[in-house]
Amino acid sequence: MPLSVRILPLRTLFAWMSFACLLLGCAAACAAPVAAHRPGEIAIERGRIDGPDGPVDYEIGTLYVRENRARADSRLIGVGFARIKAPHATGAPPVFWLPGGPGLSVLGSFGDNSQSARSRLRSWLNFAEVGDLVIVEQRGYTARGERLTAAYPASPLDRPAAVDDDVRAMRELARAAVAANPDKDLSGYTIGDFAADVDELRQALGYERISLFGGSFGSQWSLAVMRLYPQRVARAVLSGVEPLDNGYDLPSHVFAALQRIGFEADRDRALAPYLPPGGLMGAVRALHERFAAGPVRVRVRDAHGRQREVALGAGDLQLALLSHTDEAAQWPAFILSLYHRRYQAWAREVAEQRAAGEIKLIGPLADSSLGVSAAREYRLRSDPALDWLGAWNFASNIASAPDWPTPDMGDGFRLPRRSDIPVLFVHGDWDVSTPVENTRELLPYFPNGRAIVVRRGGHDGAFYLLRDAPEAKQAVYEFLRSGRDDGLPVEVDAALPKFDAPDFPAPAR
């Protein structure tokens, strides 16, 4: 979708800063200016939350770092973190919990009463049996520093989505973002700087070695820390694994995850009356042929009640095949609705997606610094499933990389190589965001590594993937505490979900 950039009005920025103070219950977010601090310095406040066994103390703070470590005169920026100390010494290295995204800000959970925040806090408190837990946010998108964003305008509804339009839009966005931020050094937001922030915080908190816990981009971030600071990492648990050269997924690996979902859906009695010959993937094939012949136009009402016509083409279908996959139980009903020409709900979703929005700049900045090897790019552009899913996953990022100021870190950084660090990989085989093949390709480079494949598991964190396997979860805690891996399974079966049925009567046979 076409994109452009604008600067947030100062009144919006000041309002957010005031809200951050109230949300986090801390003074430092609105107190001394960053310039008053030194690189590597931390500022900490203390708070208390209710735990399952009584009040739990925590620390929430800011690490001050150079925006561009290559320049001695670079300005300082803040990186937020929190620490929950173990109530009793365990002798284990602290666990550094690295969120995904890029751009997942999590420190607000300490002042949030929502169900998702409470669930996250409960999961953090469970690390007490391992040792200290340190949560680290990401430079450029943190509650204790800056949130670098850019706005983009609405895309037209009267023509189908096209990869070439997406490429042009991303290149325009990159150039506009640089021009709109002359007071910032955007070249400092590399994956290497993300990793250096972790090591700098380790030193500031006085830890000799640490363990890492991360999912999705958090796993890629963890792999960068292990690549640059291997002597400081005791062990790691990674889920939804994204290797350093796999920022862009192979379409065939993603398509294979869809096929695994389809295999189970074809055996669901509630879905059976809706299935065409060839089952769910037969429906995908029929849709592919239908939209290859030409777009369809659907009239919908927008949020203001106005009638709008949305053009849906082959590119929109490629994008749609990966929608509704966060909860795999919903995906078959969505595909079958399209197969039976029920386009209204889909058209409304597309209209919302083409509306104006906001992008977090650290995403393309970090991706451009990671880049992609020539061999990996060749596999992407010649992948046999490219016709099904398109080049949406990589075309605009690769094309716009020269327009973003973050330097490419090179093959010496991103290509896998042997590491003796003990790593546990936990990966679901229904994961369409970071396919399970990522783990299978990376595991041979970790002779002390282990993998747990969760059948029917999606793109979730390690402990959520293992929610139905309490013994496996306890073995993961033991691995983090002591390094022992004798209780770890090789494979876990997640429960078969109850698939949603389409919201219309099954057609007559």
C-alpha positions as CSV (number, residue, x, y, z in Angstrom):
1,M,0.0,0.0,0.0
2,P,1.3,3.5,-0.7
3,L,3.0,5.0,2.2
4,S,4.3,8.5,3.3
5,V,5.5,10.0,6.5
6,R,4.6,12.8,8.8
7,I,6.0,14.1,12.1
8,L,3.8,13.7,15.2
9,P,2.6,17.1,16.5
10,L,4.3,18.2,19.7
11,R,1.1,18.3,21.6
12,T,0.6,14.6,20.7
13,L,4.1,13.8,21.9
14,F,3.7,15.7,25.2
15,A,0.3,14.0,25.8
16,W,1.9,10.6,25.3
17,M,4.7,11.5,27.7
18,S,2.2,12.4,30.4
19,F,0.3,9.2,29.8
20,A,3.5,7.2,30.1
21,C,4.1,8.7,33.5
22,L,0.7,7.8,34.7
23,L,0.8,4.3,33.1
24,L,4.2,3.3,34.5
25,G,3.8,5.1,37.8
26,C,7.4,6.5,37.5
27,A,9.0,9.9,37.4
28,A,12.0,9.2,35.2
29,A,9.9,9.1,32.0
30,C,9.2,12.8,32.4
31,A,12.2,13.8,34.6
32,A,15.8,14.6,33.9
33,P,16.6,15.1,30.2
34,V,18.6,12.4,28.4
35,A,21.6,14.8,28.0
36,A,22.1,14.8,31.7
37,H,23.2,11.1,31.7
38,R,26.2,9.2,30.5
39,P,26.4,6.2,28.1
40,G,25.9,3.0,30.0
41,E,24.2,4.7,32.9
42,I,20.9,3.4,34.3
43,A,18.2,5.1,36.2
44,I,15.9,2.9,38.3
45,E,12.6,3.2,40.2
46,R,11.0,0.6,42.4
47,G,7.5,-0.7,42.5
48,R,5.3,-3.5,43.8
49,I,2.8,-5.8,42.2
50,D,0.5,-8.5,43.5
51,G,1.8,-12.0,42.9
52,P,0.2,-15.4,43.5
53,D,1.9,-15.7,46.9
54,G,1.8,-12.1,47.9
55,P,3.4,-8.8,46.9
56,V,6.4,-8.9,44.5
57,D,8.9,-6.1,44.2
58,Y,10.2,-5.0,40.8
59,E,12.5,-2.4,39.3
60,I,11.7,-0.4,36.2
61,G,14.4,1.7,34.6
62,T,16.1,3.3,31.7
63,L,19.5,2.4,30.1
64,Y,21.1,5.4,28.4
65,V,23.1,4.5,25.3
66,R,24.5,6.3,22.2
67,E,22.1,6.3,19.3
68,N,25.1,5.6,17.0
69,R,27.9,3.8,18.8
70,A,30.3,4.5,15.9
71,R,30.2,8.3,16.7
72,A,31.5,9.7,19.9
73,D,29.3,12.8,19.6
74,S,26.1,10.8,19.0
75,R,23.1,11.8,21.1
76,L,21.9,9.6,24.0
77,I,18.7,7.7,23.8
78,G,16.8,5.8,26.5
79,V,16.1,2.0,26.4
80,G,13.5,0.8,28.9
81,F,13.9,-2.3,31.0
82,A,12.5,-4.0,34.1
83,R,13.9,-6.5,36.6
84,I,12.1,-8.9,38.9
85,K,14.6,-10.4,41.3
86,A,14.3,-14.0,42.4
87,P,13.2,-14.2,46.1
88,H,15.9,-16.7,46.8
89,A,19.4,-17.1,45.2
90,T,19.4,-20.0,42.7
91,G,22.9,-19.7,41.4
92,A,21.5,-19.6,37.8
93,P,22.3,-16.7,35.4
94,P,19.6,-14.1,35.1
95,V,17.1,-14.6,32.2
96,F,17.0,-11.7,29.8
97,W,13.5,-11.7,28.2
98,L,13.6,-10.1,24.7
99,P,10.2,-9.2,23.1
100,G,9.3,-9.6,19.5
101,G,8.1,-7.2,16.9
102,P,10.2,-5.3,16.2
103,G,8.2,-2.7,18.1
104,L,6.6,-4.7,20.9
105,S,6.6,-2.4,24.0
106,V,5.8,-4.4,27.1
107,L,6.7,-2.4,30.2
108,G,3.2,-0.9,30.3
109,S,2.1,-4.3,31.7
110,F,3.2,-3.2,35.1
111,G,0.5,-0.6,35.2
112,D,-2.2,-2.3,33.2
113,N,-5.1,-4.4,34.5
114,S,-6.1,-5.9,31.2
115,Q,-6.3,-9.7,30.9
116,S,-3.3,-9.8,28.5
117,A,-1.2,-7.7,30.8
118,R,-2.0,-9.8,33.8
119,S,-1.2,-13.0,31.9
120,R,2.1,-11.6,30.8
121,L,2.9,-10.6,34.4
122,R,2.0,-14.1,35.7
123,S,4.4,-15.6,33.1
124,W,7.2,-13.3,34.2
125,L,6.7,-14.1,37.9
126,N,7.0,-17.8,37.1
127,F,10.7,-17.2,36.2
128,A,11.4,-16.7,40.0
129,E,12.2,-20.4,40.2
130,V,15.0,-19.9,37.7
131,G,16.5,-16.7,38.9
132,D,16.4,-12.9,38.2
133,L,14.3,-11.9,35.2
134,V,15.3,-8.8,33.1
135,I,12.8,-7.6,30.4
136,V,14.5,-5.4,27.8
137,E,12.7,-3.1,25.4
138,Q,13.9,-2.1,21.9
139,R,15.7,1.1,21.1
140,G,13.5,3.4,19.0
141,Y,10.3,1.9,20.4
142,T,10.3,1.9,24.2
143,A,8.1,3.3,27.0
144,R,11.3,4.8,28.5
145,G,12.6,6.5,25.5
146,E,11.3,7.3,22.0
147,R,8.8,5.7,19.7
148,L,9.9,6.3,16.1
149,T,6.9,6.1,13.8
150,A,5.8,7.3,10.4
151,A,2.3,7.8,9.0
152,Y,1.1,6.6,5.7
153,P,-2.0,7.7,3.7
154,A,-4.9,5.5,2.6
155,S,-4.5,3.3,-0.5
156,P,-7.1,3.5,-3.3
157,L,-9.9,1.0,-3.2
158,D,-10.6,1.0,-6.9
159,R,-7.7,-1.1,-8.0
160,P,-6.3,-4.4,-6.6
161,A,-3.2,-4.6,-4.5
162,A,0.1,-5.1,-6.4
163,V,3.6,-5.9,-5.2
164,D,5.1,-3.2,-7.5
165,D,3.0,-0.5,-5.8
166,D,4.1,-1.8,-2.4
167,V,7.8,-1.5,-3.5
168,R,7.4,2.1,-4.6
169,A,5.5,3.0,-1.4
170,M,8.2,1.5,0.8
171,R,11.0,3.4,-1.0
172,E,9.0,6.6,-0.7
173,L,8.5,5.9,3.0
174,A,12.3,5.4,3.6
175,R,13.3,8.6,2.0
176,A,10.5,10.5,3.7
177,A,11.4,9.1,7.1
178,V,15.0,10.2,6.8
179,A,14.0,13.6,5.7
180,A,11.5,14.0,8.6
181,N,14.1,13.0,11.3
182,P,17.1,15.3,10.7
183,D,17.7,15.4,14.5
184,K,18.0,11.6,14.7
185,D,20.7,9.3,13.4
186,L,18.6,6.5,12.0
187,S,21.7,4.6,11.0
188,G,22.1,3.6,14.6
189,Y,19.1,1.2,14.7
190,T,20.9,-1.9,13.4
191,I,20.4,-5.4,14.8
192,G,23.9,-5.2,16.1
193,D,23.0,-2.1,18.2
194,F,20.0,-3.9,19.6
195,A,22.4,-6.7,20.7
196,A,24.9,-4.2,22.1
197,D,22.1,-2.7,24.2
198,V,21.6,-6.1,25.9
199,D,25.2,-6.5,26.7
200,E,25.5,-2.9,28.0
201,L,22.5,-3.5,30.3
202,R,24.1,-6.8,31.5
203,Q,27.2,-4.8,32.5
204,A,25.2,-2.0,34.1
205,L,23.3,-4.5,36.2
206,G,26.5,-6.3,37.3
207,Y,25.9,-9.7,35.7
208,E,28.8,-11.8,34.4
209,R,26.7,-14.1,32.1
210,I,23.1,-14.2,31.2
211,S,20.5,-16.6,29.6
212,L,18.2,-15.5,26.8
213,F,14.5,-16.0,26.3
214,G,12.9,-14.7,23.1
215,G,10.3,-15.5,20.4
216,S,9.9,-14.3,16.8
217,F,12.0,-11.2,16.4
218,G,13.1,-11.8,20.1
219,S,14.7,-15.0,18.9
220,Q,16.5,-13.2,16.0
221,W,17.6,-10.6,18.5
222,S,18.9,-13.3,20.8
223,L,20.8,-15.0,18.0
224,A,22.5,-11.6,17.3
225,V,23.5,-11.4,21.0
226,M,24.9,-14.9,20.8
227,R,26.8,-14.1,17.6
228,L,28.4,-10.9,18.9
229,Y,28.8,-11.8,22.6
230,P,29.0,-15.6,22.8
231,Q,31.1,-15.7,26.0
232,R,28.4,-13.8,27.9
233,V,25.5,-16.2,27.1
234,A,25.1,-19.3,29.2
235,R,22.1,-20.7,27.4
236,A,18.9,-19.7,25.5
237,V,15.3,-20.7,24.9
238,L,13.9,-19.5,21.5
239,S,10.5,-19.9,20.0
240,G,9.0,-18.9,16.6
241,V,12.7,-19.0,15.5
242,E,13.9,-16.4,13.0
243,P,17.5,-17.1,12.0
244,L,19.7,-14.1,11.1
245,D,19.5,-14.8,7.4
246,N,15.8,-15.8,7.5
247,G,14.2,-12.4,8.0
248,Y,12.1,-13.2,4.9
249,D,10.4,-16.6,4.9
250,L,10.4,-19.0,2.0
251,P,6.9,-19.1,0.5
252,S,7.1,-22.9,0.2
253,H,7.8,-23.3,3.9
254,V,4.8,-21.0,4.7
255,F,2.6,-22.9,2.3
256,A,3.6,-26.2,3.9
257,A,2.3,-24.9,7.3
258,L,-1.0,-24.0,5.6
259,Q,-1.2,-27.5,4.1
260,R,-0.7,-29.0,7.6
261,I,-3.7,-27.0,8.8
262,G,-5.7,-28.1,5.8
263,F,-4.9,-31.7,6.4
264,E,-6.7,-31.6,9.8
265,A,-9.5,-29.3,8.6
266,D,-10.4,-31.8,5.9
267,R,-11.2,-34.4,8.6
268,D,-13.5,-32.0,10.6
269,R,-17.1,-33.1,10.3
270,A,-18.5,-29.6,10.7
271,L,-16.5,-28.4,7.7
272,A,-17.2,-31.4,5.5
273,P,-20.4,-30.0,3.9
274,Y,-18.5,-26.9,2.8
275,L,-15.5,-28.6,1.3
276,P,-15.0,-28.8,-2.5
277,P,-13.3,-31.7,-4.3
278,G,-9.7,-31.7,-3.1
279,G,-10.6,-30.4,0.3
280,L,-9.4,-27.1,1.8
281,M,-6.3,-26.9,-0.4
282,G,-8.6,-27.6,-3.4
283,A,-10.5,-24.5,-2.4
284,V,-7.3,-22.6,-2.3
285,R,-6.4,-23.9,-5.8
286,A,-9.9,-22.9,-7.2
287,L,-9.6,-19.4,-5.7
288,H,-6.1,-19.0,-7.2
289,E,-7.5,-19.9,-10.7
290,R,-10.6,-17.7,-10.2
291,F,-8.6,-14.5,-9.3
292,A,-5.9,-15.2,-11.9
293,A,-8.7,-14.7,-14.5
294,G,-9.5,-11.2,-13.2
295,P,-10.4,-9.1,-10.1
296,V,-13.8,-8.9,-8.5
297,R,-15.5,-5.8,-7.2
298,V,-17.5,-5.8,-4.0
299,R,-19.7,-3.0,-2.5
300,V,-19.4,-2.5,1.2
301,R,-20.3,0.2,3.7
302,D,-17.4,2.0,5.4
303,A,-17.2,3.1,9.1
304,H,-19.2,6.2,8.2
305,G,-22.0,4.2,6.5
306,R,-21.0,5.2,3.0
307,Q,-21.2,2.7,0.1
308,R,-17.7,2.0,-1.2
309,E,-16.5,-0.4,-4.0
310,V,-13.4,-2.5,-3.3
311,A,-11.4,-4.1,-6.1
312,L,-10.0,-7.5,-5.1
313,G,-7.4,-9.1,-7.3
314,A,-4.8,-11.9,-7.3
315,G,-2.5,-9.9,-5.1
316,D,-5.2,-9.4,-2.5
317,L,-5.8,-13.2,-2.5
318,Q,-2.2,-13.9,-1.9
319,L,-2.3,-11.6,1.1
320,A,-5.6,-13.1,2.2
321,L,-4.3,-16.7,2.3
322,L,-2.1,-15.7,5.3
323,S,-4.9,-13.7,7.1
324,H,-6.9,-15.4,9.9
325,T,-3.9,-17.7,10.7
326,D,-3.1,-16.3,14.1
327,E,-5.8,-18.6,15.3
328,A,-5.6,-21.6,13.0
329,A,-9.1,-22.7,14.0
330,Q,-10.5,-19.6,12.1
331,W,-8.6,-20.0,8.8
332,P,-10.6,-22.9,7.1
333,A,-13.9,-21.1,7.6
334,F,-12.4,-17.9,6.1
335,I,-11.1,-19.7,3.0
336,L,-14.3,-21.6,2.5
337,S,-16.3,-18.4,2.7
338,L,-14.2,-17.0,-0.2
339,Y,-14.6,-20.2,-2.1
340,H,-18.4,-20.0,-1.9
341,R,-18.1,-16.3,-3.1
342,R,-18.9,-14.8,0.3
343,Y,-16.7,-11.7,-0.2
344,Q,-18.3,-9.1,2.0
345,A,-16.4,-9.6,5.2
346,W,-13.1,-9.9,3.3
347,A,-13.8,-6.7,1.4
348,R,-14.5,-4.8,4.6
349,E,-11.2,-6.1,6.0
350,V,-9.3,-5.0,2.9
351,A,-10.9,-1.6,3.0
352,E,-9.7,-1.2,6.7
353,Q,-6.2,-2.4,5.7
354,R,-6.0,0.2,2.9
355,A,-6.9,3.0,5.3
356,A,-4.2,5.4,6.5
357,G,-2.1,4.1,9.4
358,E,1.2,4.1,11.1
359,I,4.4,2.1,10.8
360,K,7.1,1.6,13.5
361,L,10.4,2.6,11.9
362,I,12.6,0.2,13.8
363,G,11.1,-2.6,11.8
364,P,12.5,-1.7,8.4
365,L,15.6,-0.2,10.0
366,A,16.5,-3.5,11.7
367,D,15.5,-5.6,8.7
368,S,17.7,-3.5,6.4
369,S,20.7,-3.9,8.7
370,L,20.1,-7.7,8.6
371,G,19.7,-7.8,4.9
372,V,19.8,-11.1,3.1
373,S,22.5,-13.3,1.6
374,A,22.6,-13.7,-2.2
375,A,21.9,-17.4,-1.8
376,R,18.8,-16.8,0.3
377,E,17.5,-14.1,-2.0
378,Y,17.9,-16.5,-4.9
379,R,15.8,-19.1,-3.0
380,L,13.2,-16.5,-2.3
381,R,12.8,-15.3,-5.9
382,S,12.8,-18.9,-7.3
383,D,10.6,-20.5,-4.7
384,P,8.0,-22.9,-6.1
385,A,5.2,-21.4,-3.9
386,L,5.9,-17.8,-5.1
387,D,2.9,-17.9,-7.4
388,W,0.6,-18.8,-4.5
389,L,1.8,-16.3,-1.9
390,G,3.6,-13.7,-3.9
391,A,6.7,-11.7,-3.0
392,W,4.9,-9.5,-0.4
393,N,7.1,-10.9,2.3
394,F,10.4,-9.6,0.9
395,A,10.2,-7.6,-2.3
396,S,9.6,-4.1,-0.8
397,N,12.1,-4.6,2.0
398,I,14.9,-5.8,-0.3
399,A,14.2,-3.1,-2.8
400,S,14.1,-0.3,-0.2
401,A,17.2,-1.4,1.8
402,P,19.5,1.1,0.0
403,D,17.1,3.9,1.0
404,W,17.2,3.1,4.7
405,P,20.4,4.5,6.4
406,T,21.2,1.4,8.5
407,P,24.2,-0.4,7.1
408,D,24.1,-4.0,5.9
409,M,25.9,-6.1,8.5
410,G,27.1,-8.6,5.8
411,D,27.2,-12.4,5.3
412,G,29.8,-12.8,8.0
413,F,27.2,-11.8,10.5
414,R,24.0,-13.3,9.2
415,L,25.1,-16.7,7.8
416,P,24.8,-19.5,10.3
417,R,27.9,-21.0,11.9
418,R,28.7,-23.4,14.7
419,S,27.9,-22.3,18.2
420,D,28.5,-24.3,21.4
421,I,25.9,-22.4,23.4
422,P,23.2,-24.7,24.6
423,V,20.0,-23.6,23.0
424,L,16.4,-25.0,23.2
425,F,14.3,-24.3,20.2
426,V,10.5,-24.6,20.6
427,H,8.6,-24.3,17.4
428,G,5.0,-25.0,16.2
429,D,4.5,-26.7,12.9
430,W,1.4,-24.6,12.1
431,D,3.5,-21.4,12.4
432,V,3.0,-19.4,9.2
433,S,4.9,-16.3,10.5
434,T,8.2,-18.1,11.1
435,P,7.9,-21.7,9.7
436,V,9.2,-24.7,11.6
437,E,11.8,-25.3,8.8
438,N,13.7,-22.3,10.3
439,T,14.5,-24.4,13.4
440,R,15.2,-27.6,11.4
441,E,17.7,-25.7,9.2
442,L,19.4,-24.0,12.1
443,L,19.7,-26.8,14.7
444,P,22.7,-28.6,13.0
445,Y,24.8,-25.5,13.8
446,F,24.2,-26.0,17.5
447,P,25.8,-29.3,18.6
448,N,24.5,-28.6,22.2
449,G,21.1,-27.6,21.0
450,R,17.7,-29.3,21.4
451,A,14.4,-28.8,19.6
452,I,10.8,-29.4,20.6
453,V,8.4,-29.4,17.7
454,V,4.8,-28.7,18.8
455,R,2.4,-30.4,16.4
456,R,-0.5,-28.0,15.6
457,G,1.4,-25.2,17.4
458,G,1.3,-21.7,15.9
459,H,3.4,-18.5,16.3
460,D,3.4,-18.4,20.0
461,G,5.8,-18.1,22.9
462,A,7.6,-21.2,24.2
463,F,5.4,-21.7,27.3
464,Y,2.2,-21.0,25.5
465,L,3.1,-23.6,23.0
466,L,3.7,-26.0,25.8
467,R,0.5,-25.0,27.8
468,D,-0.8,-28.6,27.5
469,A,2.5,-30.2,28.4
470,P,3.2,-29.3,32.1
471,E,6.2,-31.8,32.4
472,A,7.8,-30.2,29.3
473,K,7.3,-26.7,30.7
474,Q,8.9,-27.7,34.0
475,A,11.8,-29.3,32.0
476,V,12.3,-25.9,30.2
477,Y,12.5,-24.1,33.6
478,E,15.1,-26.7,34.7
479,F,17.1,-26.2,31.5
480,L,17.2,-22.4,32.2
481,R,18.1,-23.0,35.8
482,S,20.8,-25.7,35.5
483,G,21.4,-26.4,31.8
484,R,20.1,-30.0,32.2
485,D,18.2,-31.2,29.1
486,D,17.4,-34.8,30.0
487,G,13.7,-34.1,30.6
488,L,13.1,-32.3,27.3
489,P,10.8,-34.1,24.8
490,V,11.5,-34.0,21.0
491,E,7.9,-33.5,20.0
492,V,4.6,-32.4,21.8
493,D,1.1,-32.7,20.5
494,A,-1.1,-29.7,21.0
495,A,-4.8,-30.3,21.2
496,L,-6.7,-30.3,17.9
497,P,-8.6,-27.1,17.9
498,K,-12.4,-26.9,17.3
499,F,-12.5,-25.4,13.8
500,D,-15.0,-22.5,13.3
501,A,-17.7,-23.3,10.7
502,P,-18.7,-20.8,8.0
503,D,-21.5,-18.4,9.1
504,F,-23.9,-19.5,6.3
505,P,-25.7,-22.7,5.6
506,A,-23.8,-25.4,3.8
507,P,-24.6,-25.4,0.0
508,A,-26.7,-28.3,-1.3
509,R,-24.7,-31.1,-2.8
